[in-house]
Amino acid sequence: MDVKRALSVPAEKSEGAKDTTIRWLWGKADGADKFALRLIEVAPGGSTPHHSHPYEHEVYVLEGKVRLMGAAGEHLLEAGDTAFVRPSEVHQFVNAGDGVLRFLCGIPL
């Protein structure tokens, strides 16, 4: 069993995103071979790119407000809310609040 403090993991700039960083909490480098867990942080006014990918991901909002944009419309989520993004679904996360948006995102490896 391994443990670590999430905010001690280095934040990496998220390519193609505006004012967004990713902390790879668990992944292949840690010995995880099936799933990765990431902490996404989006500054006020920031967003992830409008994109899709061939894998699903699960999201849990820790702090702040997010507008989750998709082909079927948009959803306003806040701390305690969760979302499932299906494979190949076009989506974007936009910080909809005045503070930092933080959410956990799980993806298969």
N, C-alpha and C positions, 0 to 999 in steps of 0.2 A: 504494500500500500504506500502511496506517495501523497504528500500534501504540499500545498504552497499557498501563499497569499496572492490573490488575483492581481492586486495593484502593484505587486513587485515584479510581475512579468513585463518585459519591455513592450511598449506600445509602438507598433509599426504603422507608418502612413498607409492608408488604404488606397490602392491604385485606382484612379478614375473617380474617386469620391471627393466631396467637398468638405473639408474640416472634419474628417473622420479617421479614427485609428482603430486598429485591431490588436488585441492581445491574444496570442495563441496559448490558451491556458493548458490544454492537453492535446497532443497530436503524436505523429510518428516519432518525433524527436524524444518523446517521453516514454515510448514503448507502446503507445496506443496504436493498434493496427486496424481498427474498425470504424472508430468515430473520433472526431475532433470537437473540442469545446472552445469557443472563442468569446471574448468579451469585446463588444463593439461600443465605441464611444463617439458620439456625434455632438459637436459644439453647436450652440444656437445658430440657426441659419444654415447648418450643414445638412448633407444628405449622402446616401450611398448612390452609386450610379443606377440608372434605370437599366436593368439587365435581367438575364435569365441564365440558367445553367442546368445541366442534365441530372442534377441530384436534388433531393428534397432538403429542407432544413427546418428545424424547429426553433422558435424564438420565445424568450421569456423576458419581459421588460422589467428591469430592476429599478430604474429611476428616470423621471422625465416623462415627456409625452412624444408620441411618434405618429405620424401619418403614414400608414402602410398603403402604398399605391399599387394597384394591380389592374389587370384587364377587366376584372369584374367590378371595378370601382375602388373606393378607398375606405379605410377603417381608421378611426382614431383610437389609439391604444395608450394606456398609461401603466404605471407601476402595478405589477400583479397580473397584468394581462399576458396572454400567450397567443402565438399564431403558428400555423403550419403552412409553409410555402411548398407547393408541389413541384416535382421536377418539370423543368422547362417553362414554368410560369414566370412571365415578365413581372418584375416587382421593383420597388424602390422604398427605402426608409428615409423619411424626412423628419428632422427635429421640429416638432410643433410647439415647443415650449421655450421658456426664457433661460433655462438652465441646461446643463449637460444631459444628454440622453445616454443611458447605459442599458444595453441588453445583452443577454446571453444568446448565443447562436450555436446549435449543434448541427454538424454535417457529417455524412459518411466519408470515409477516406478511400 
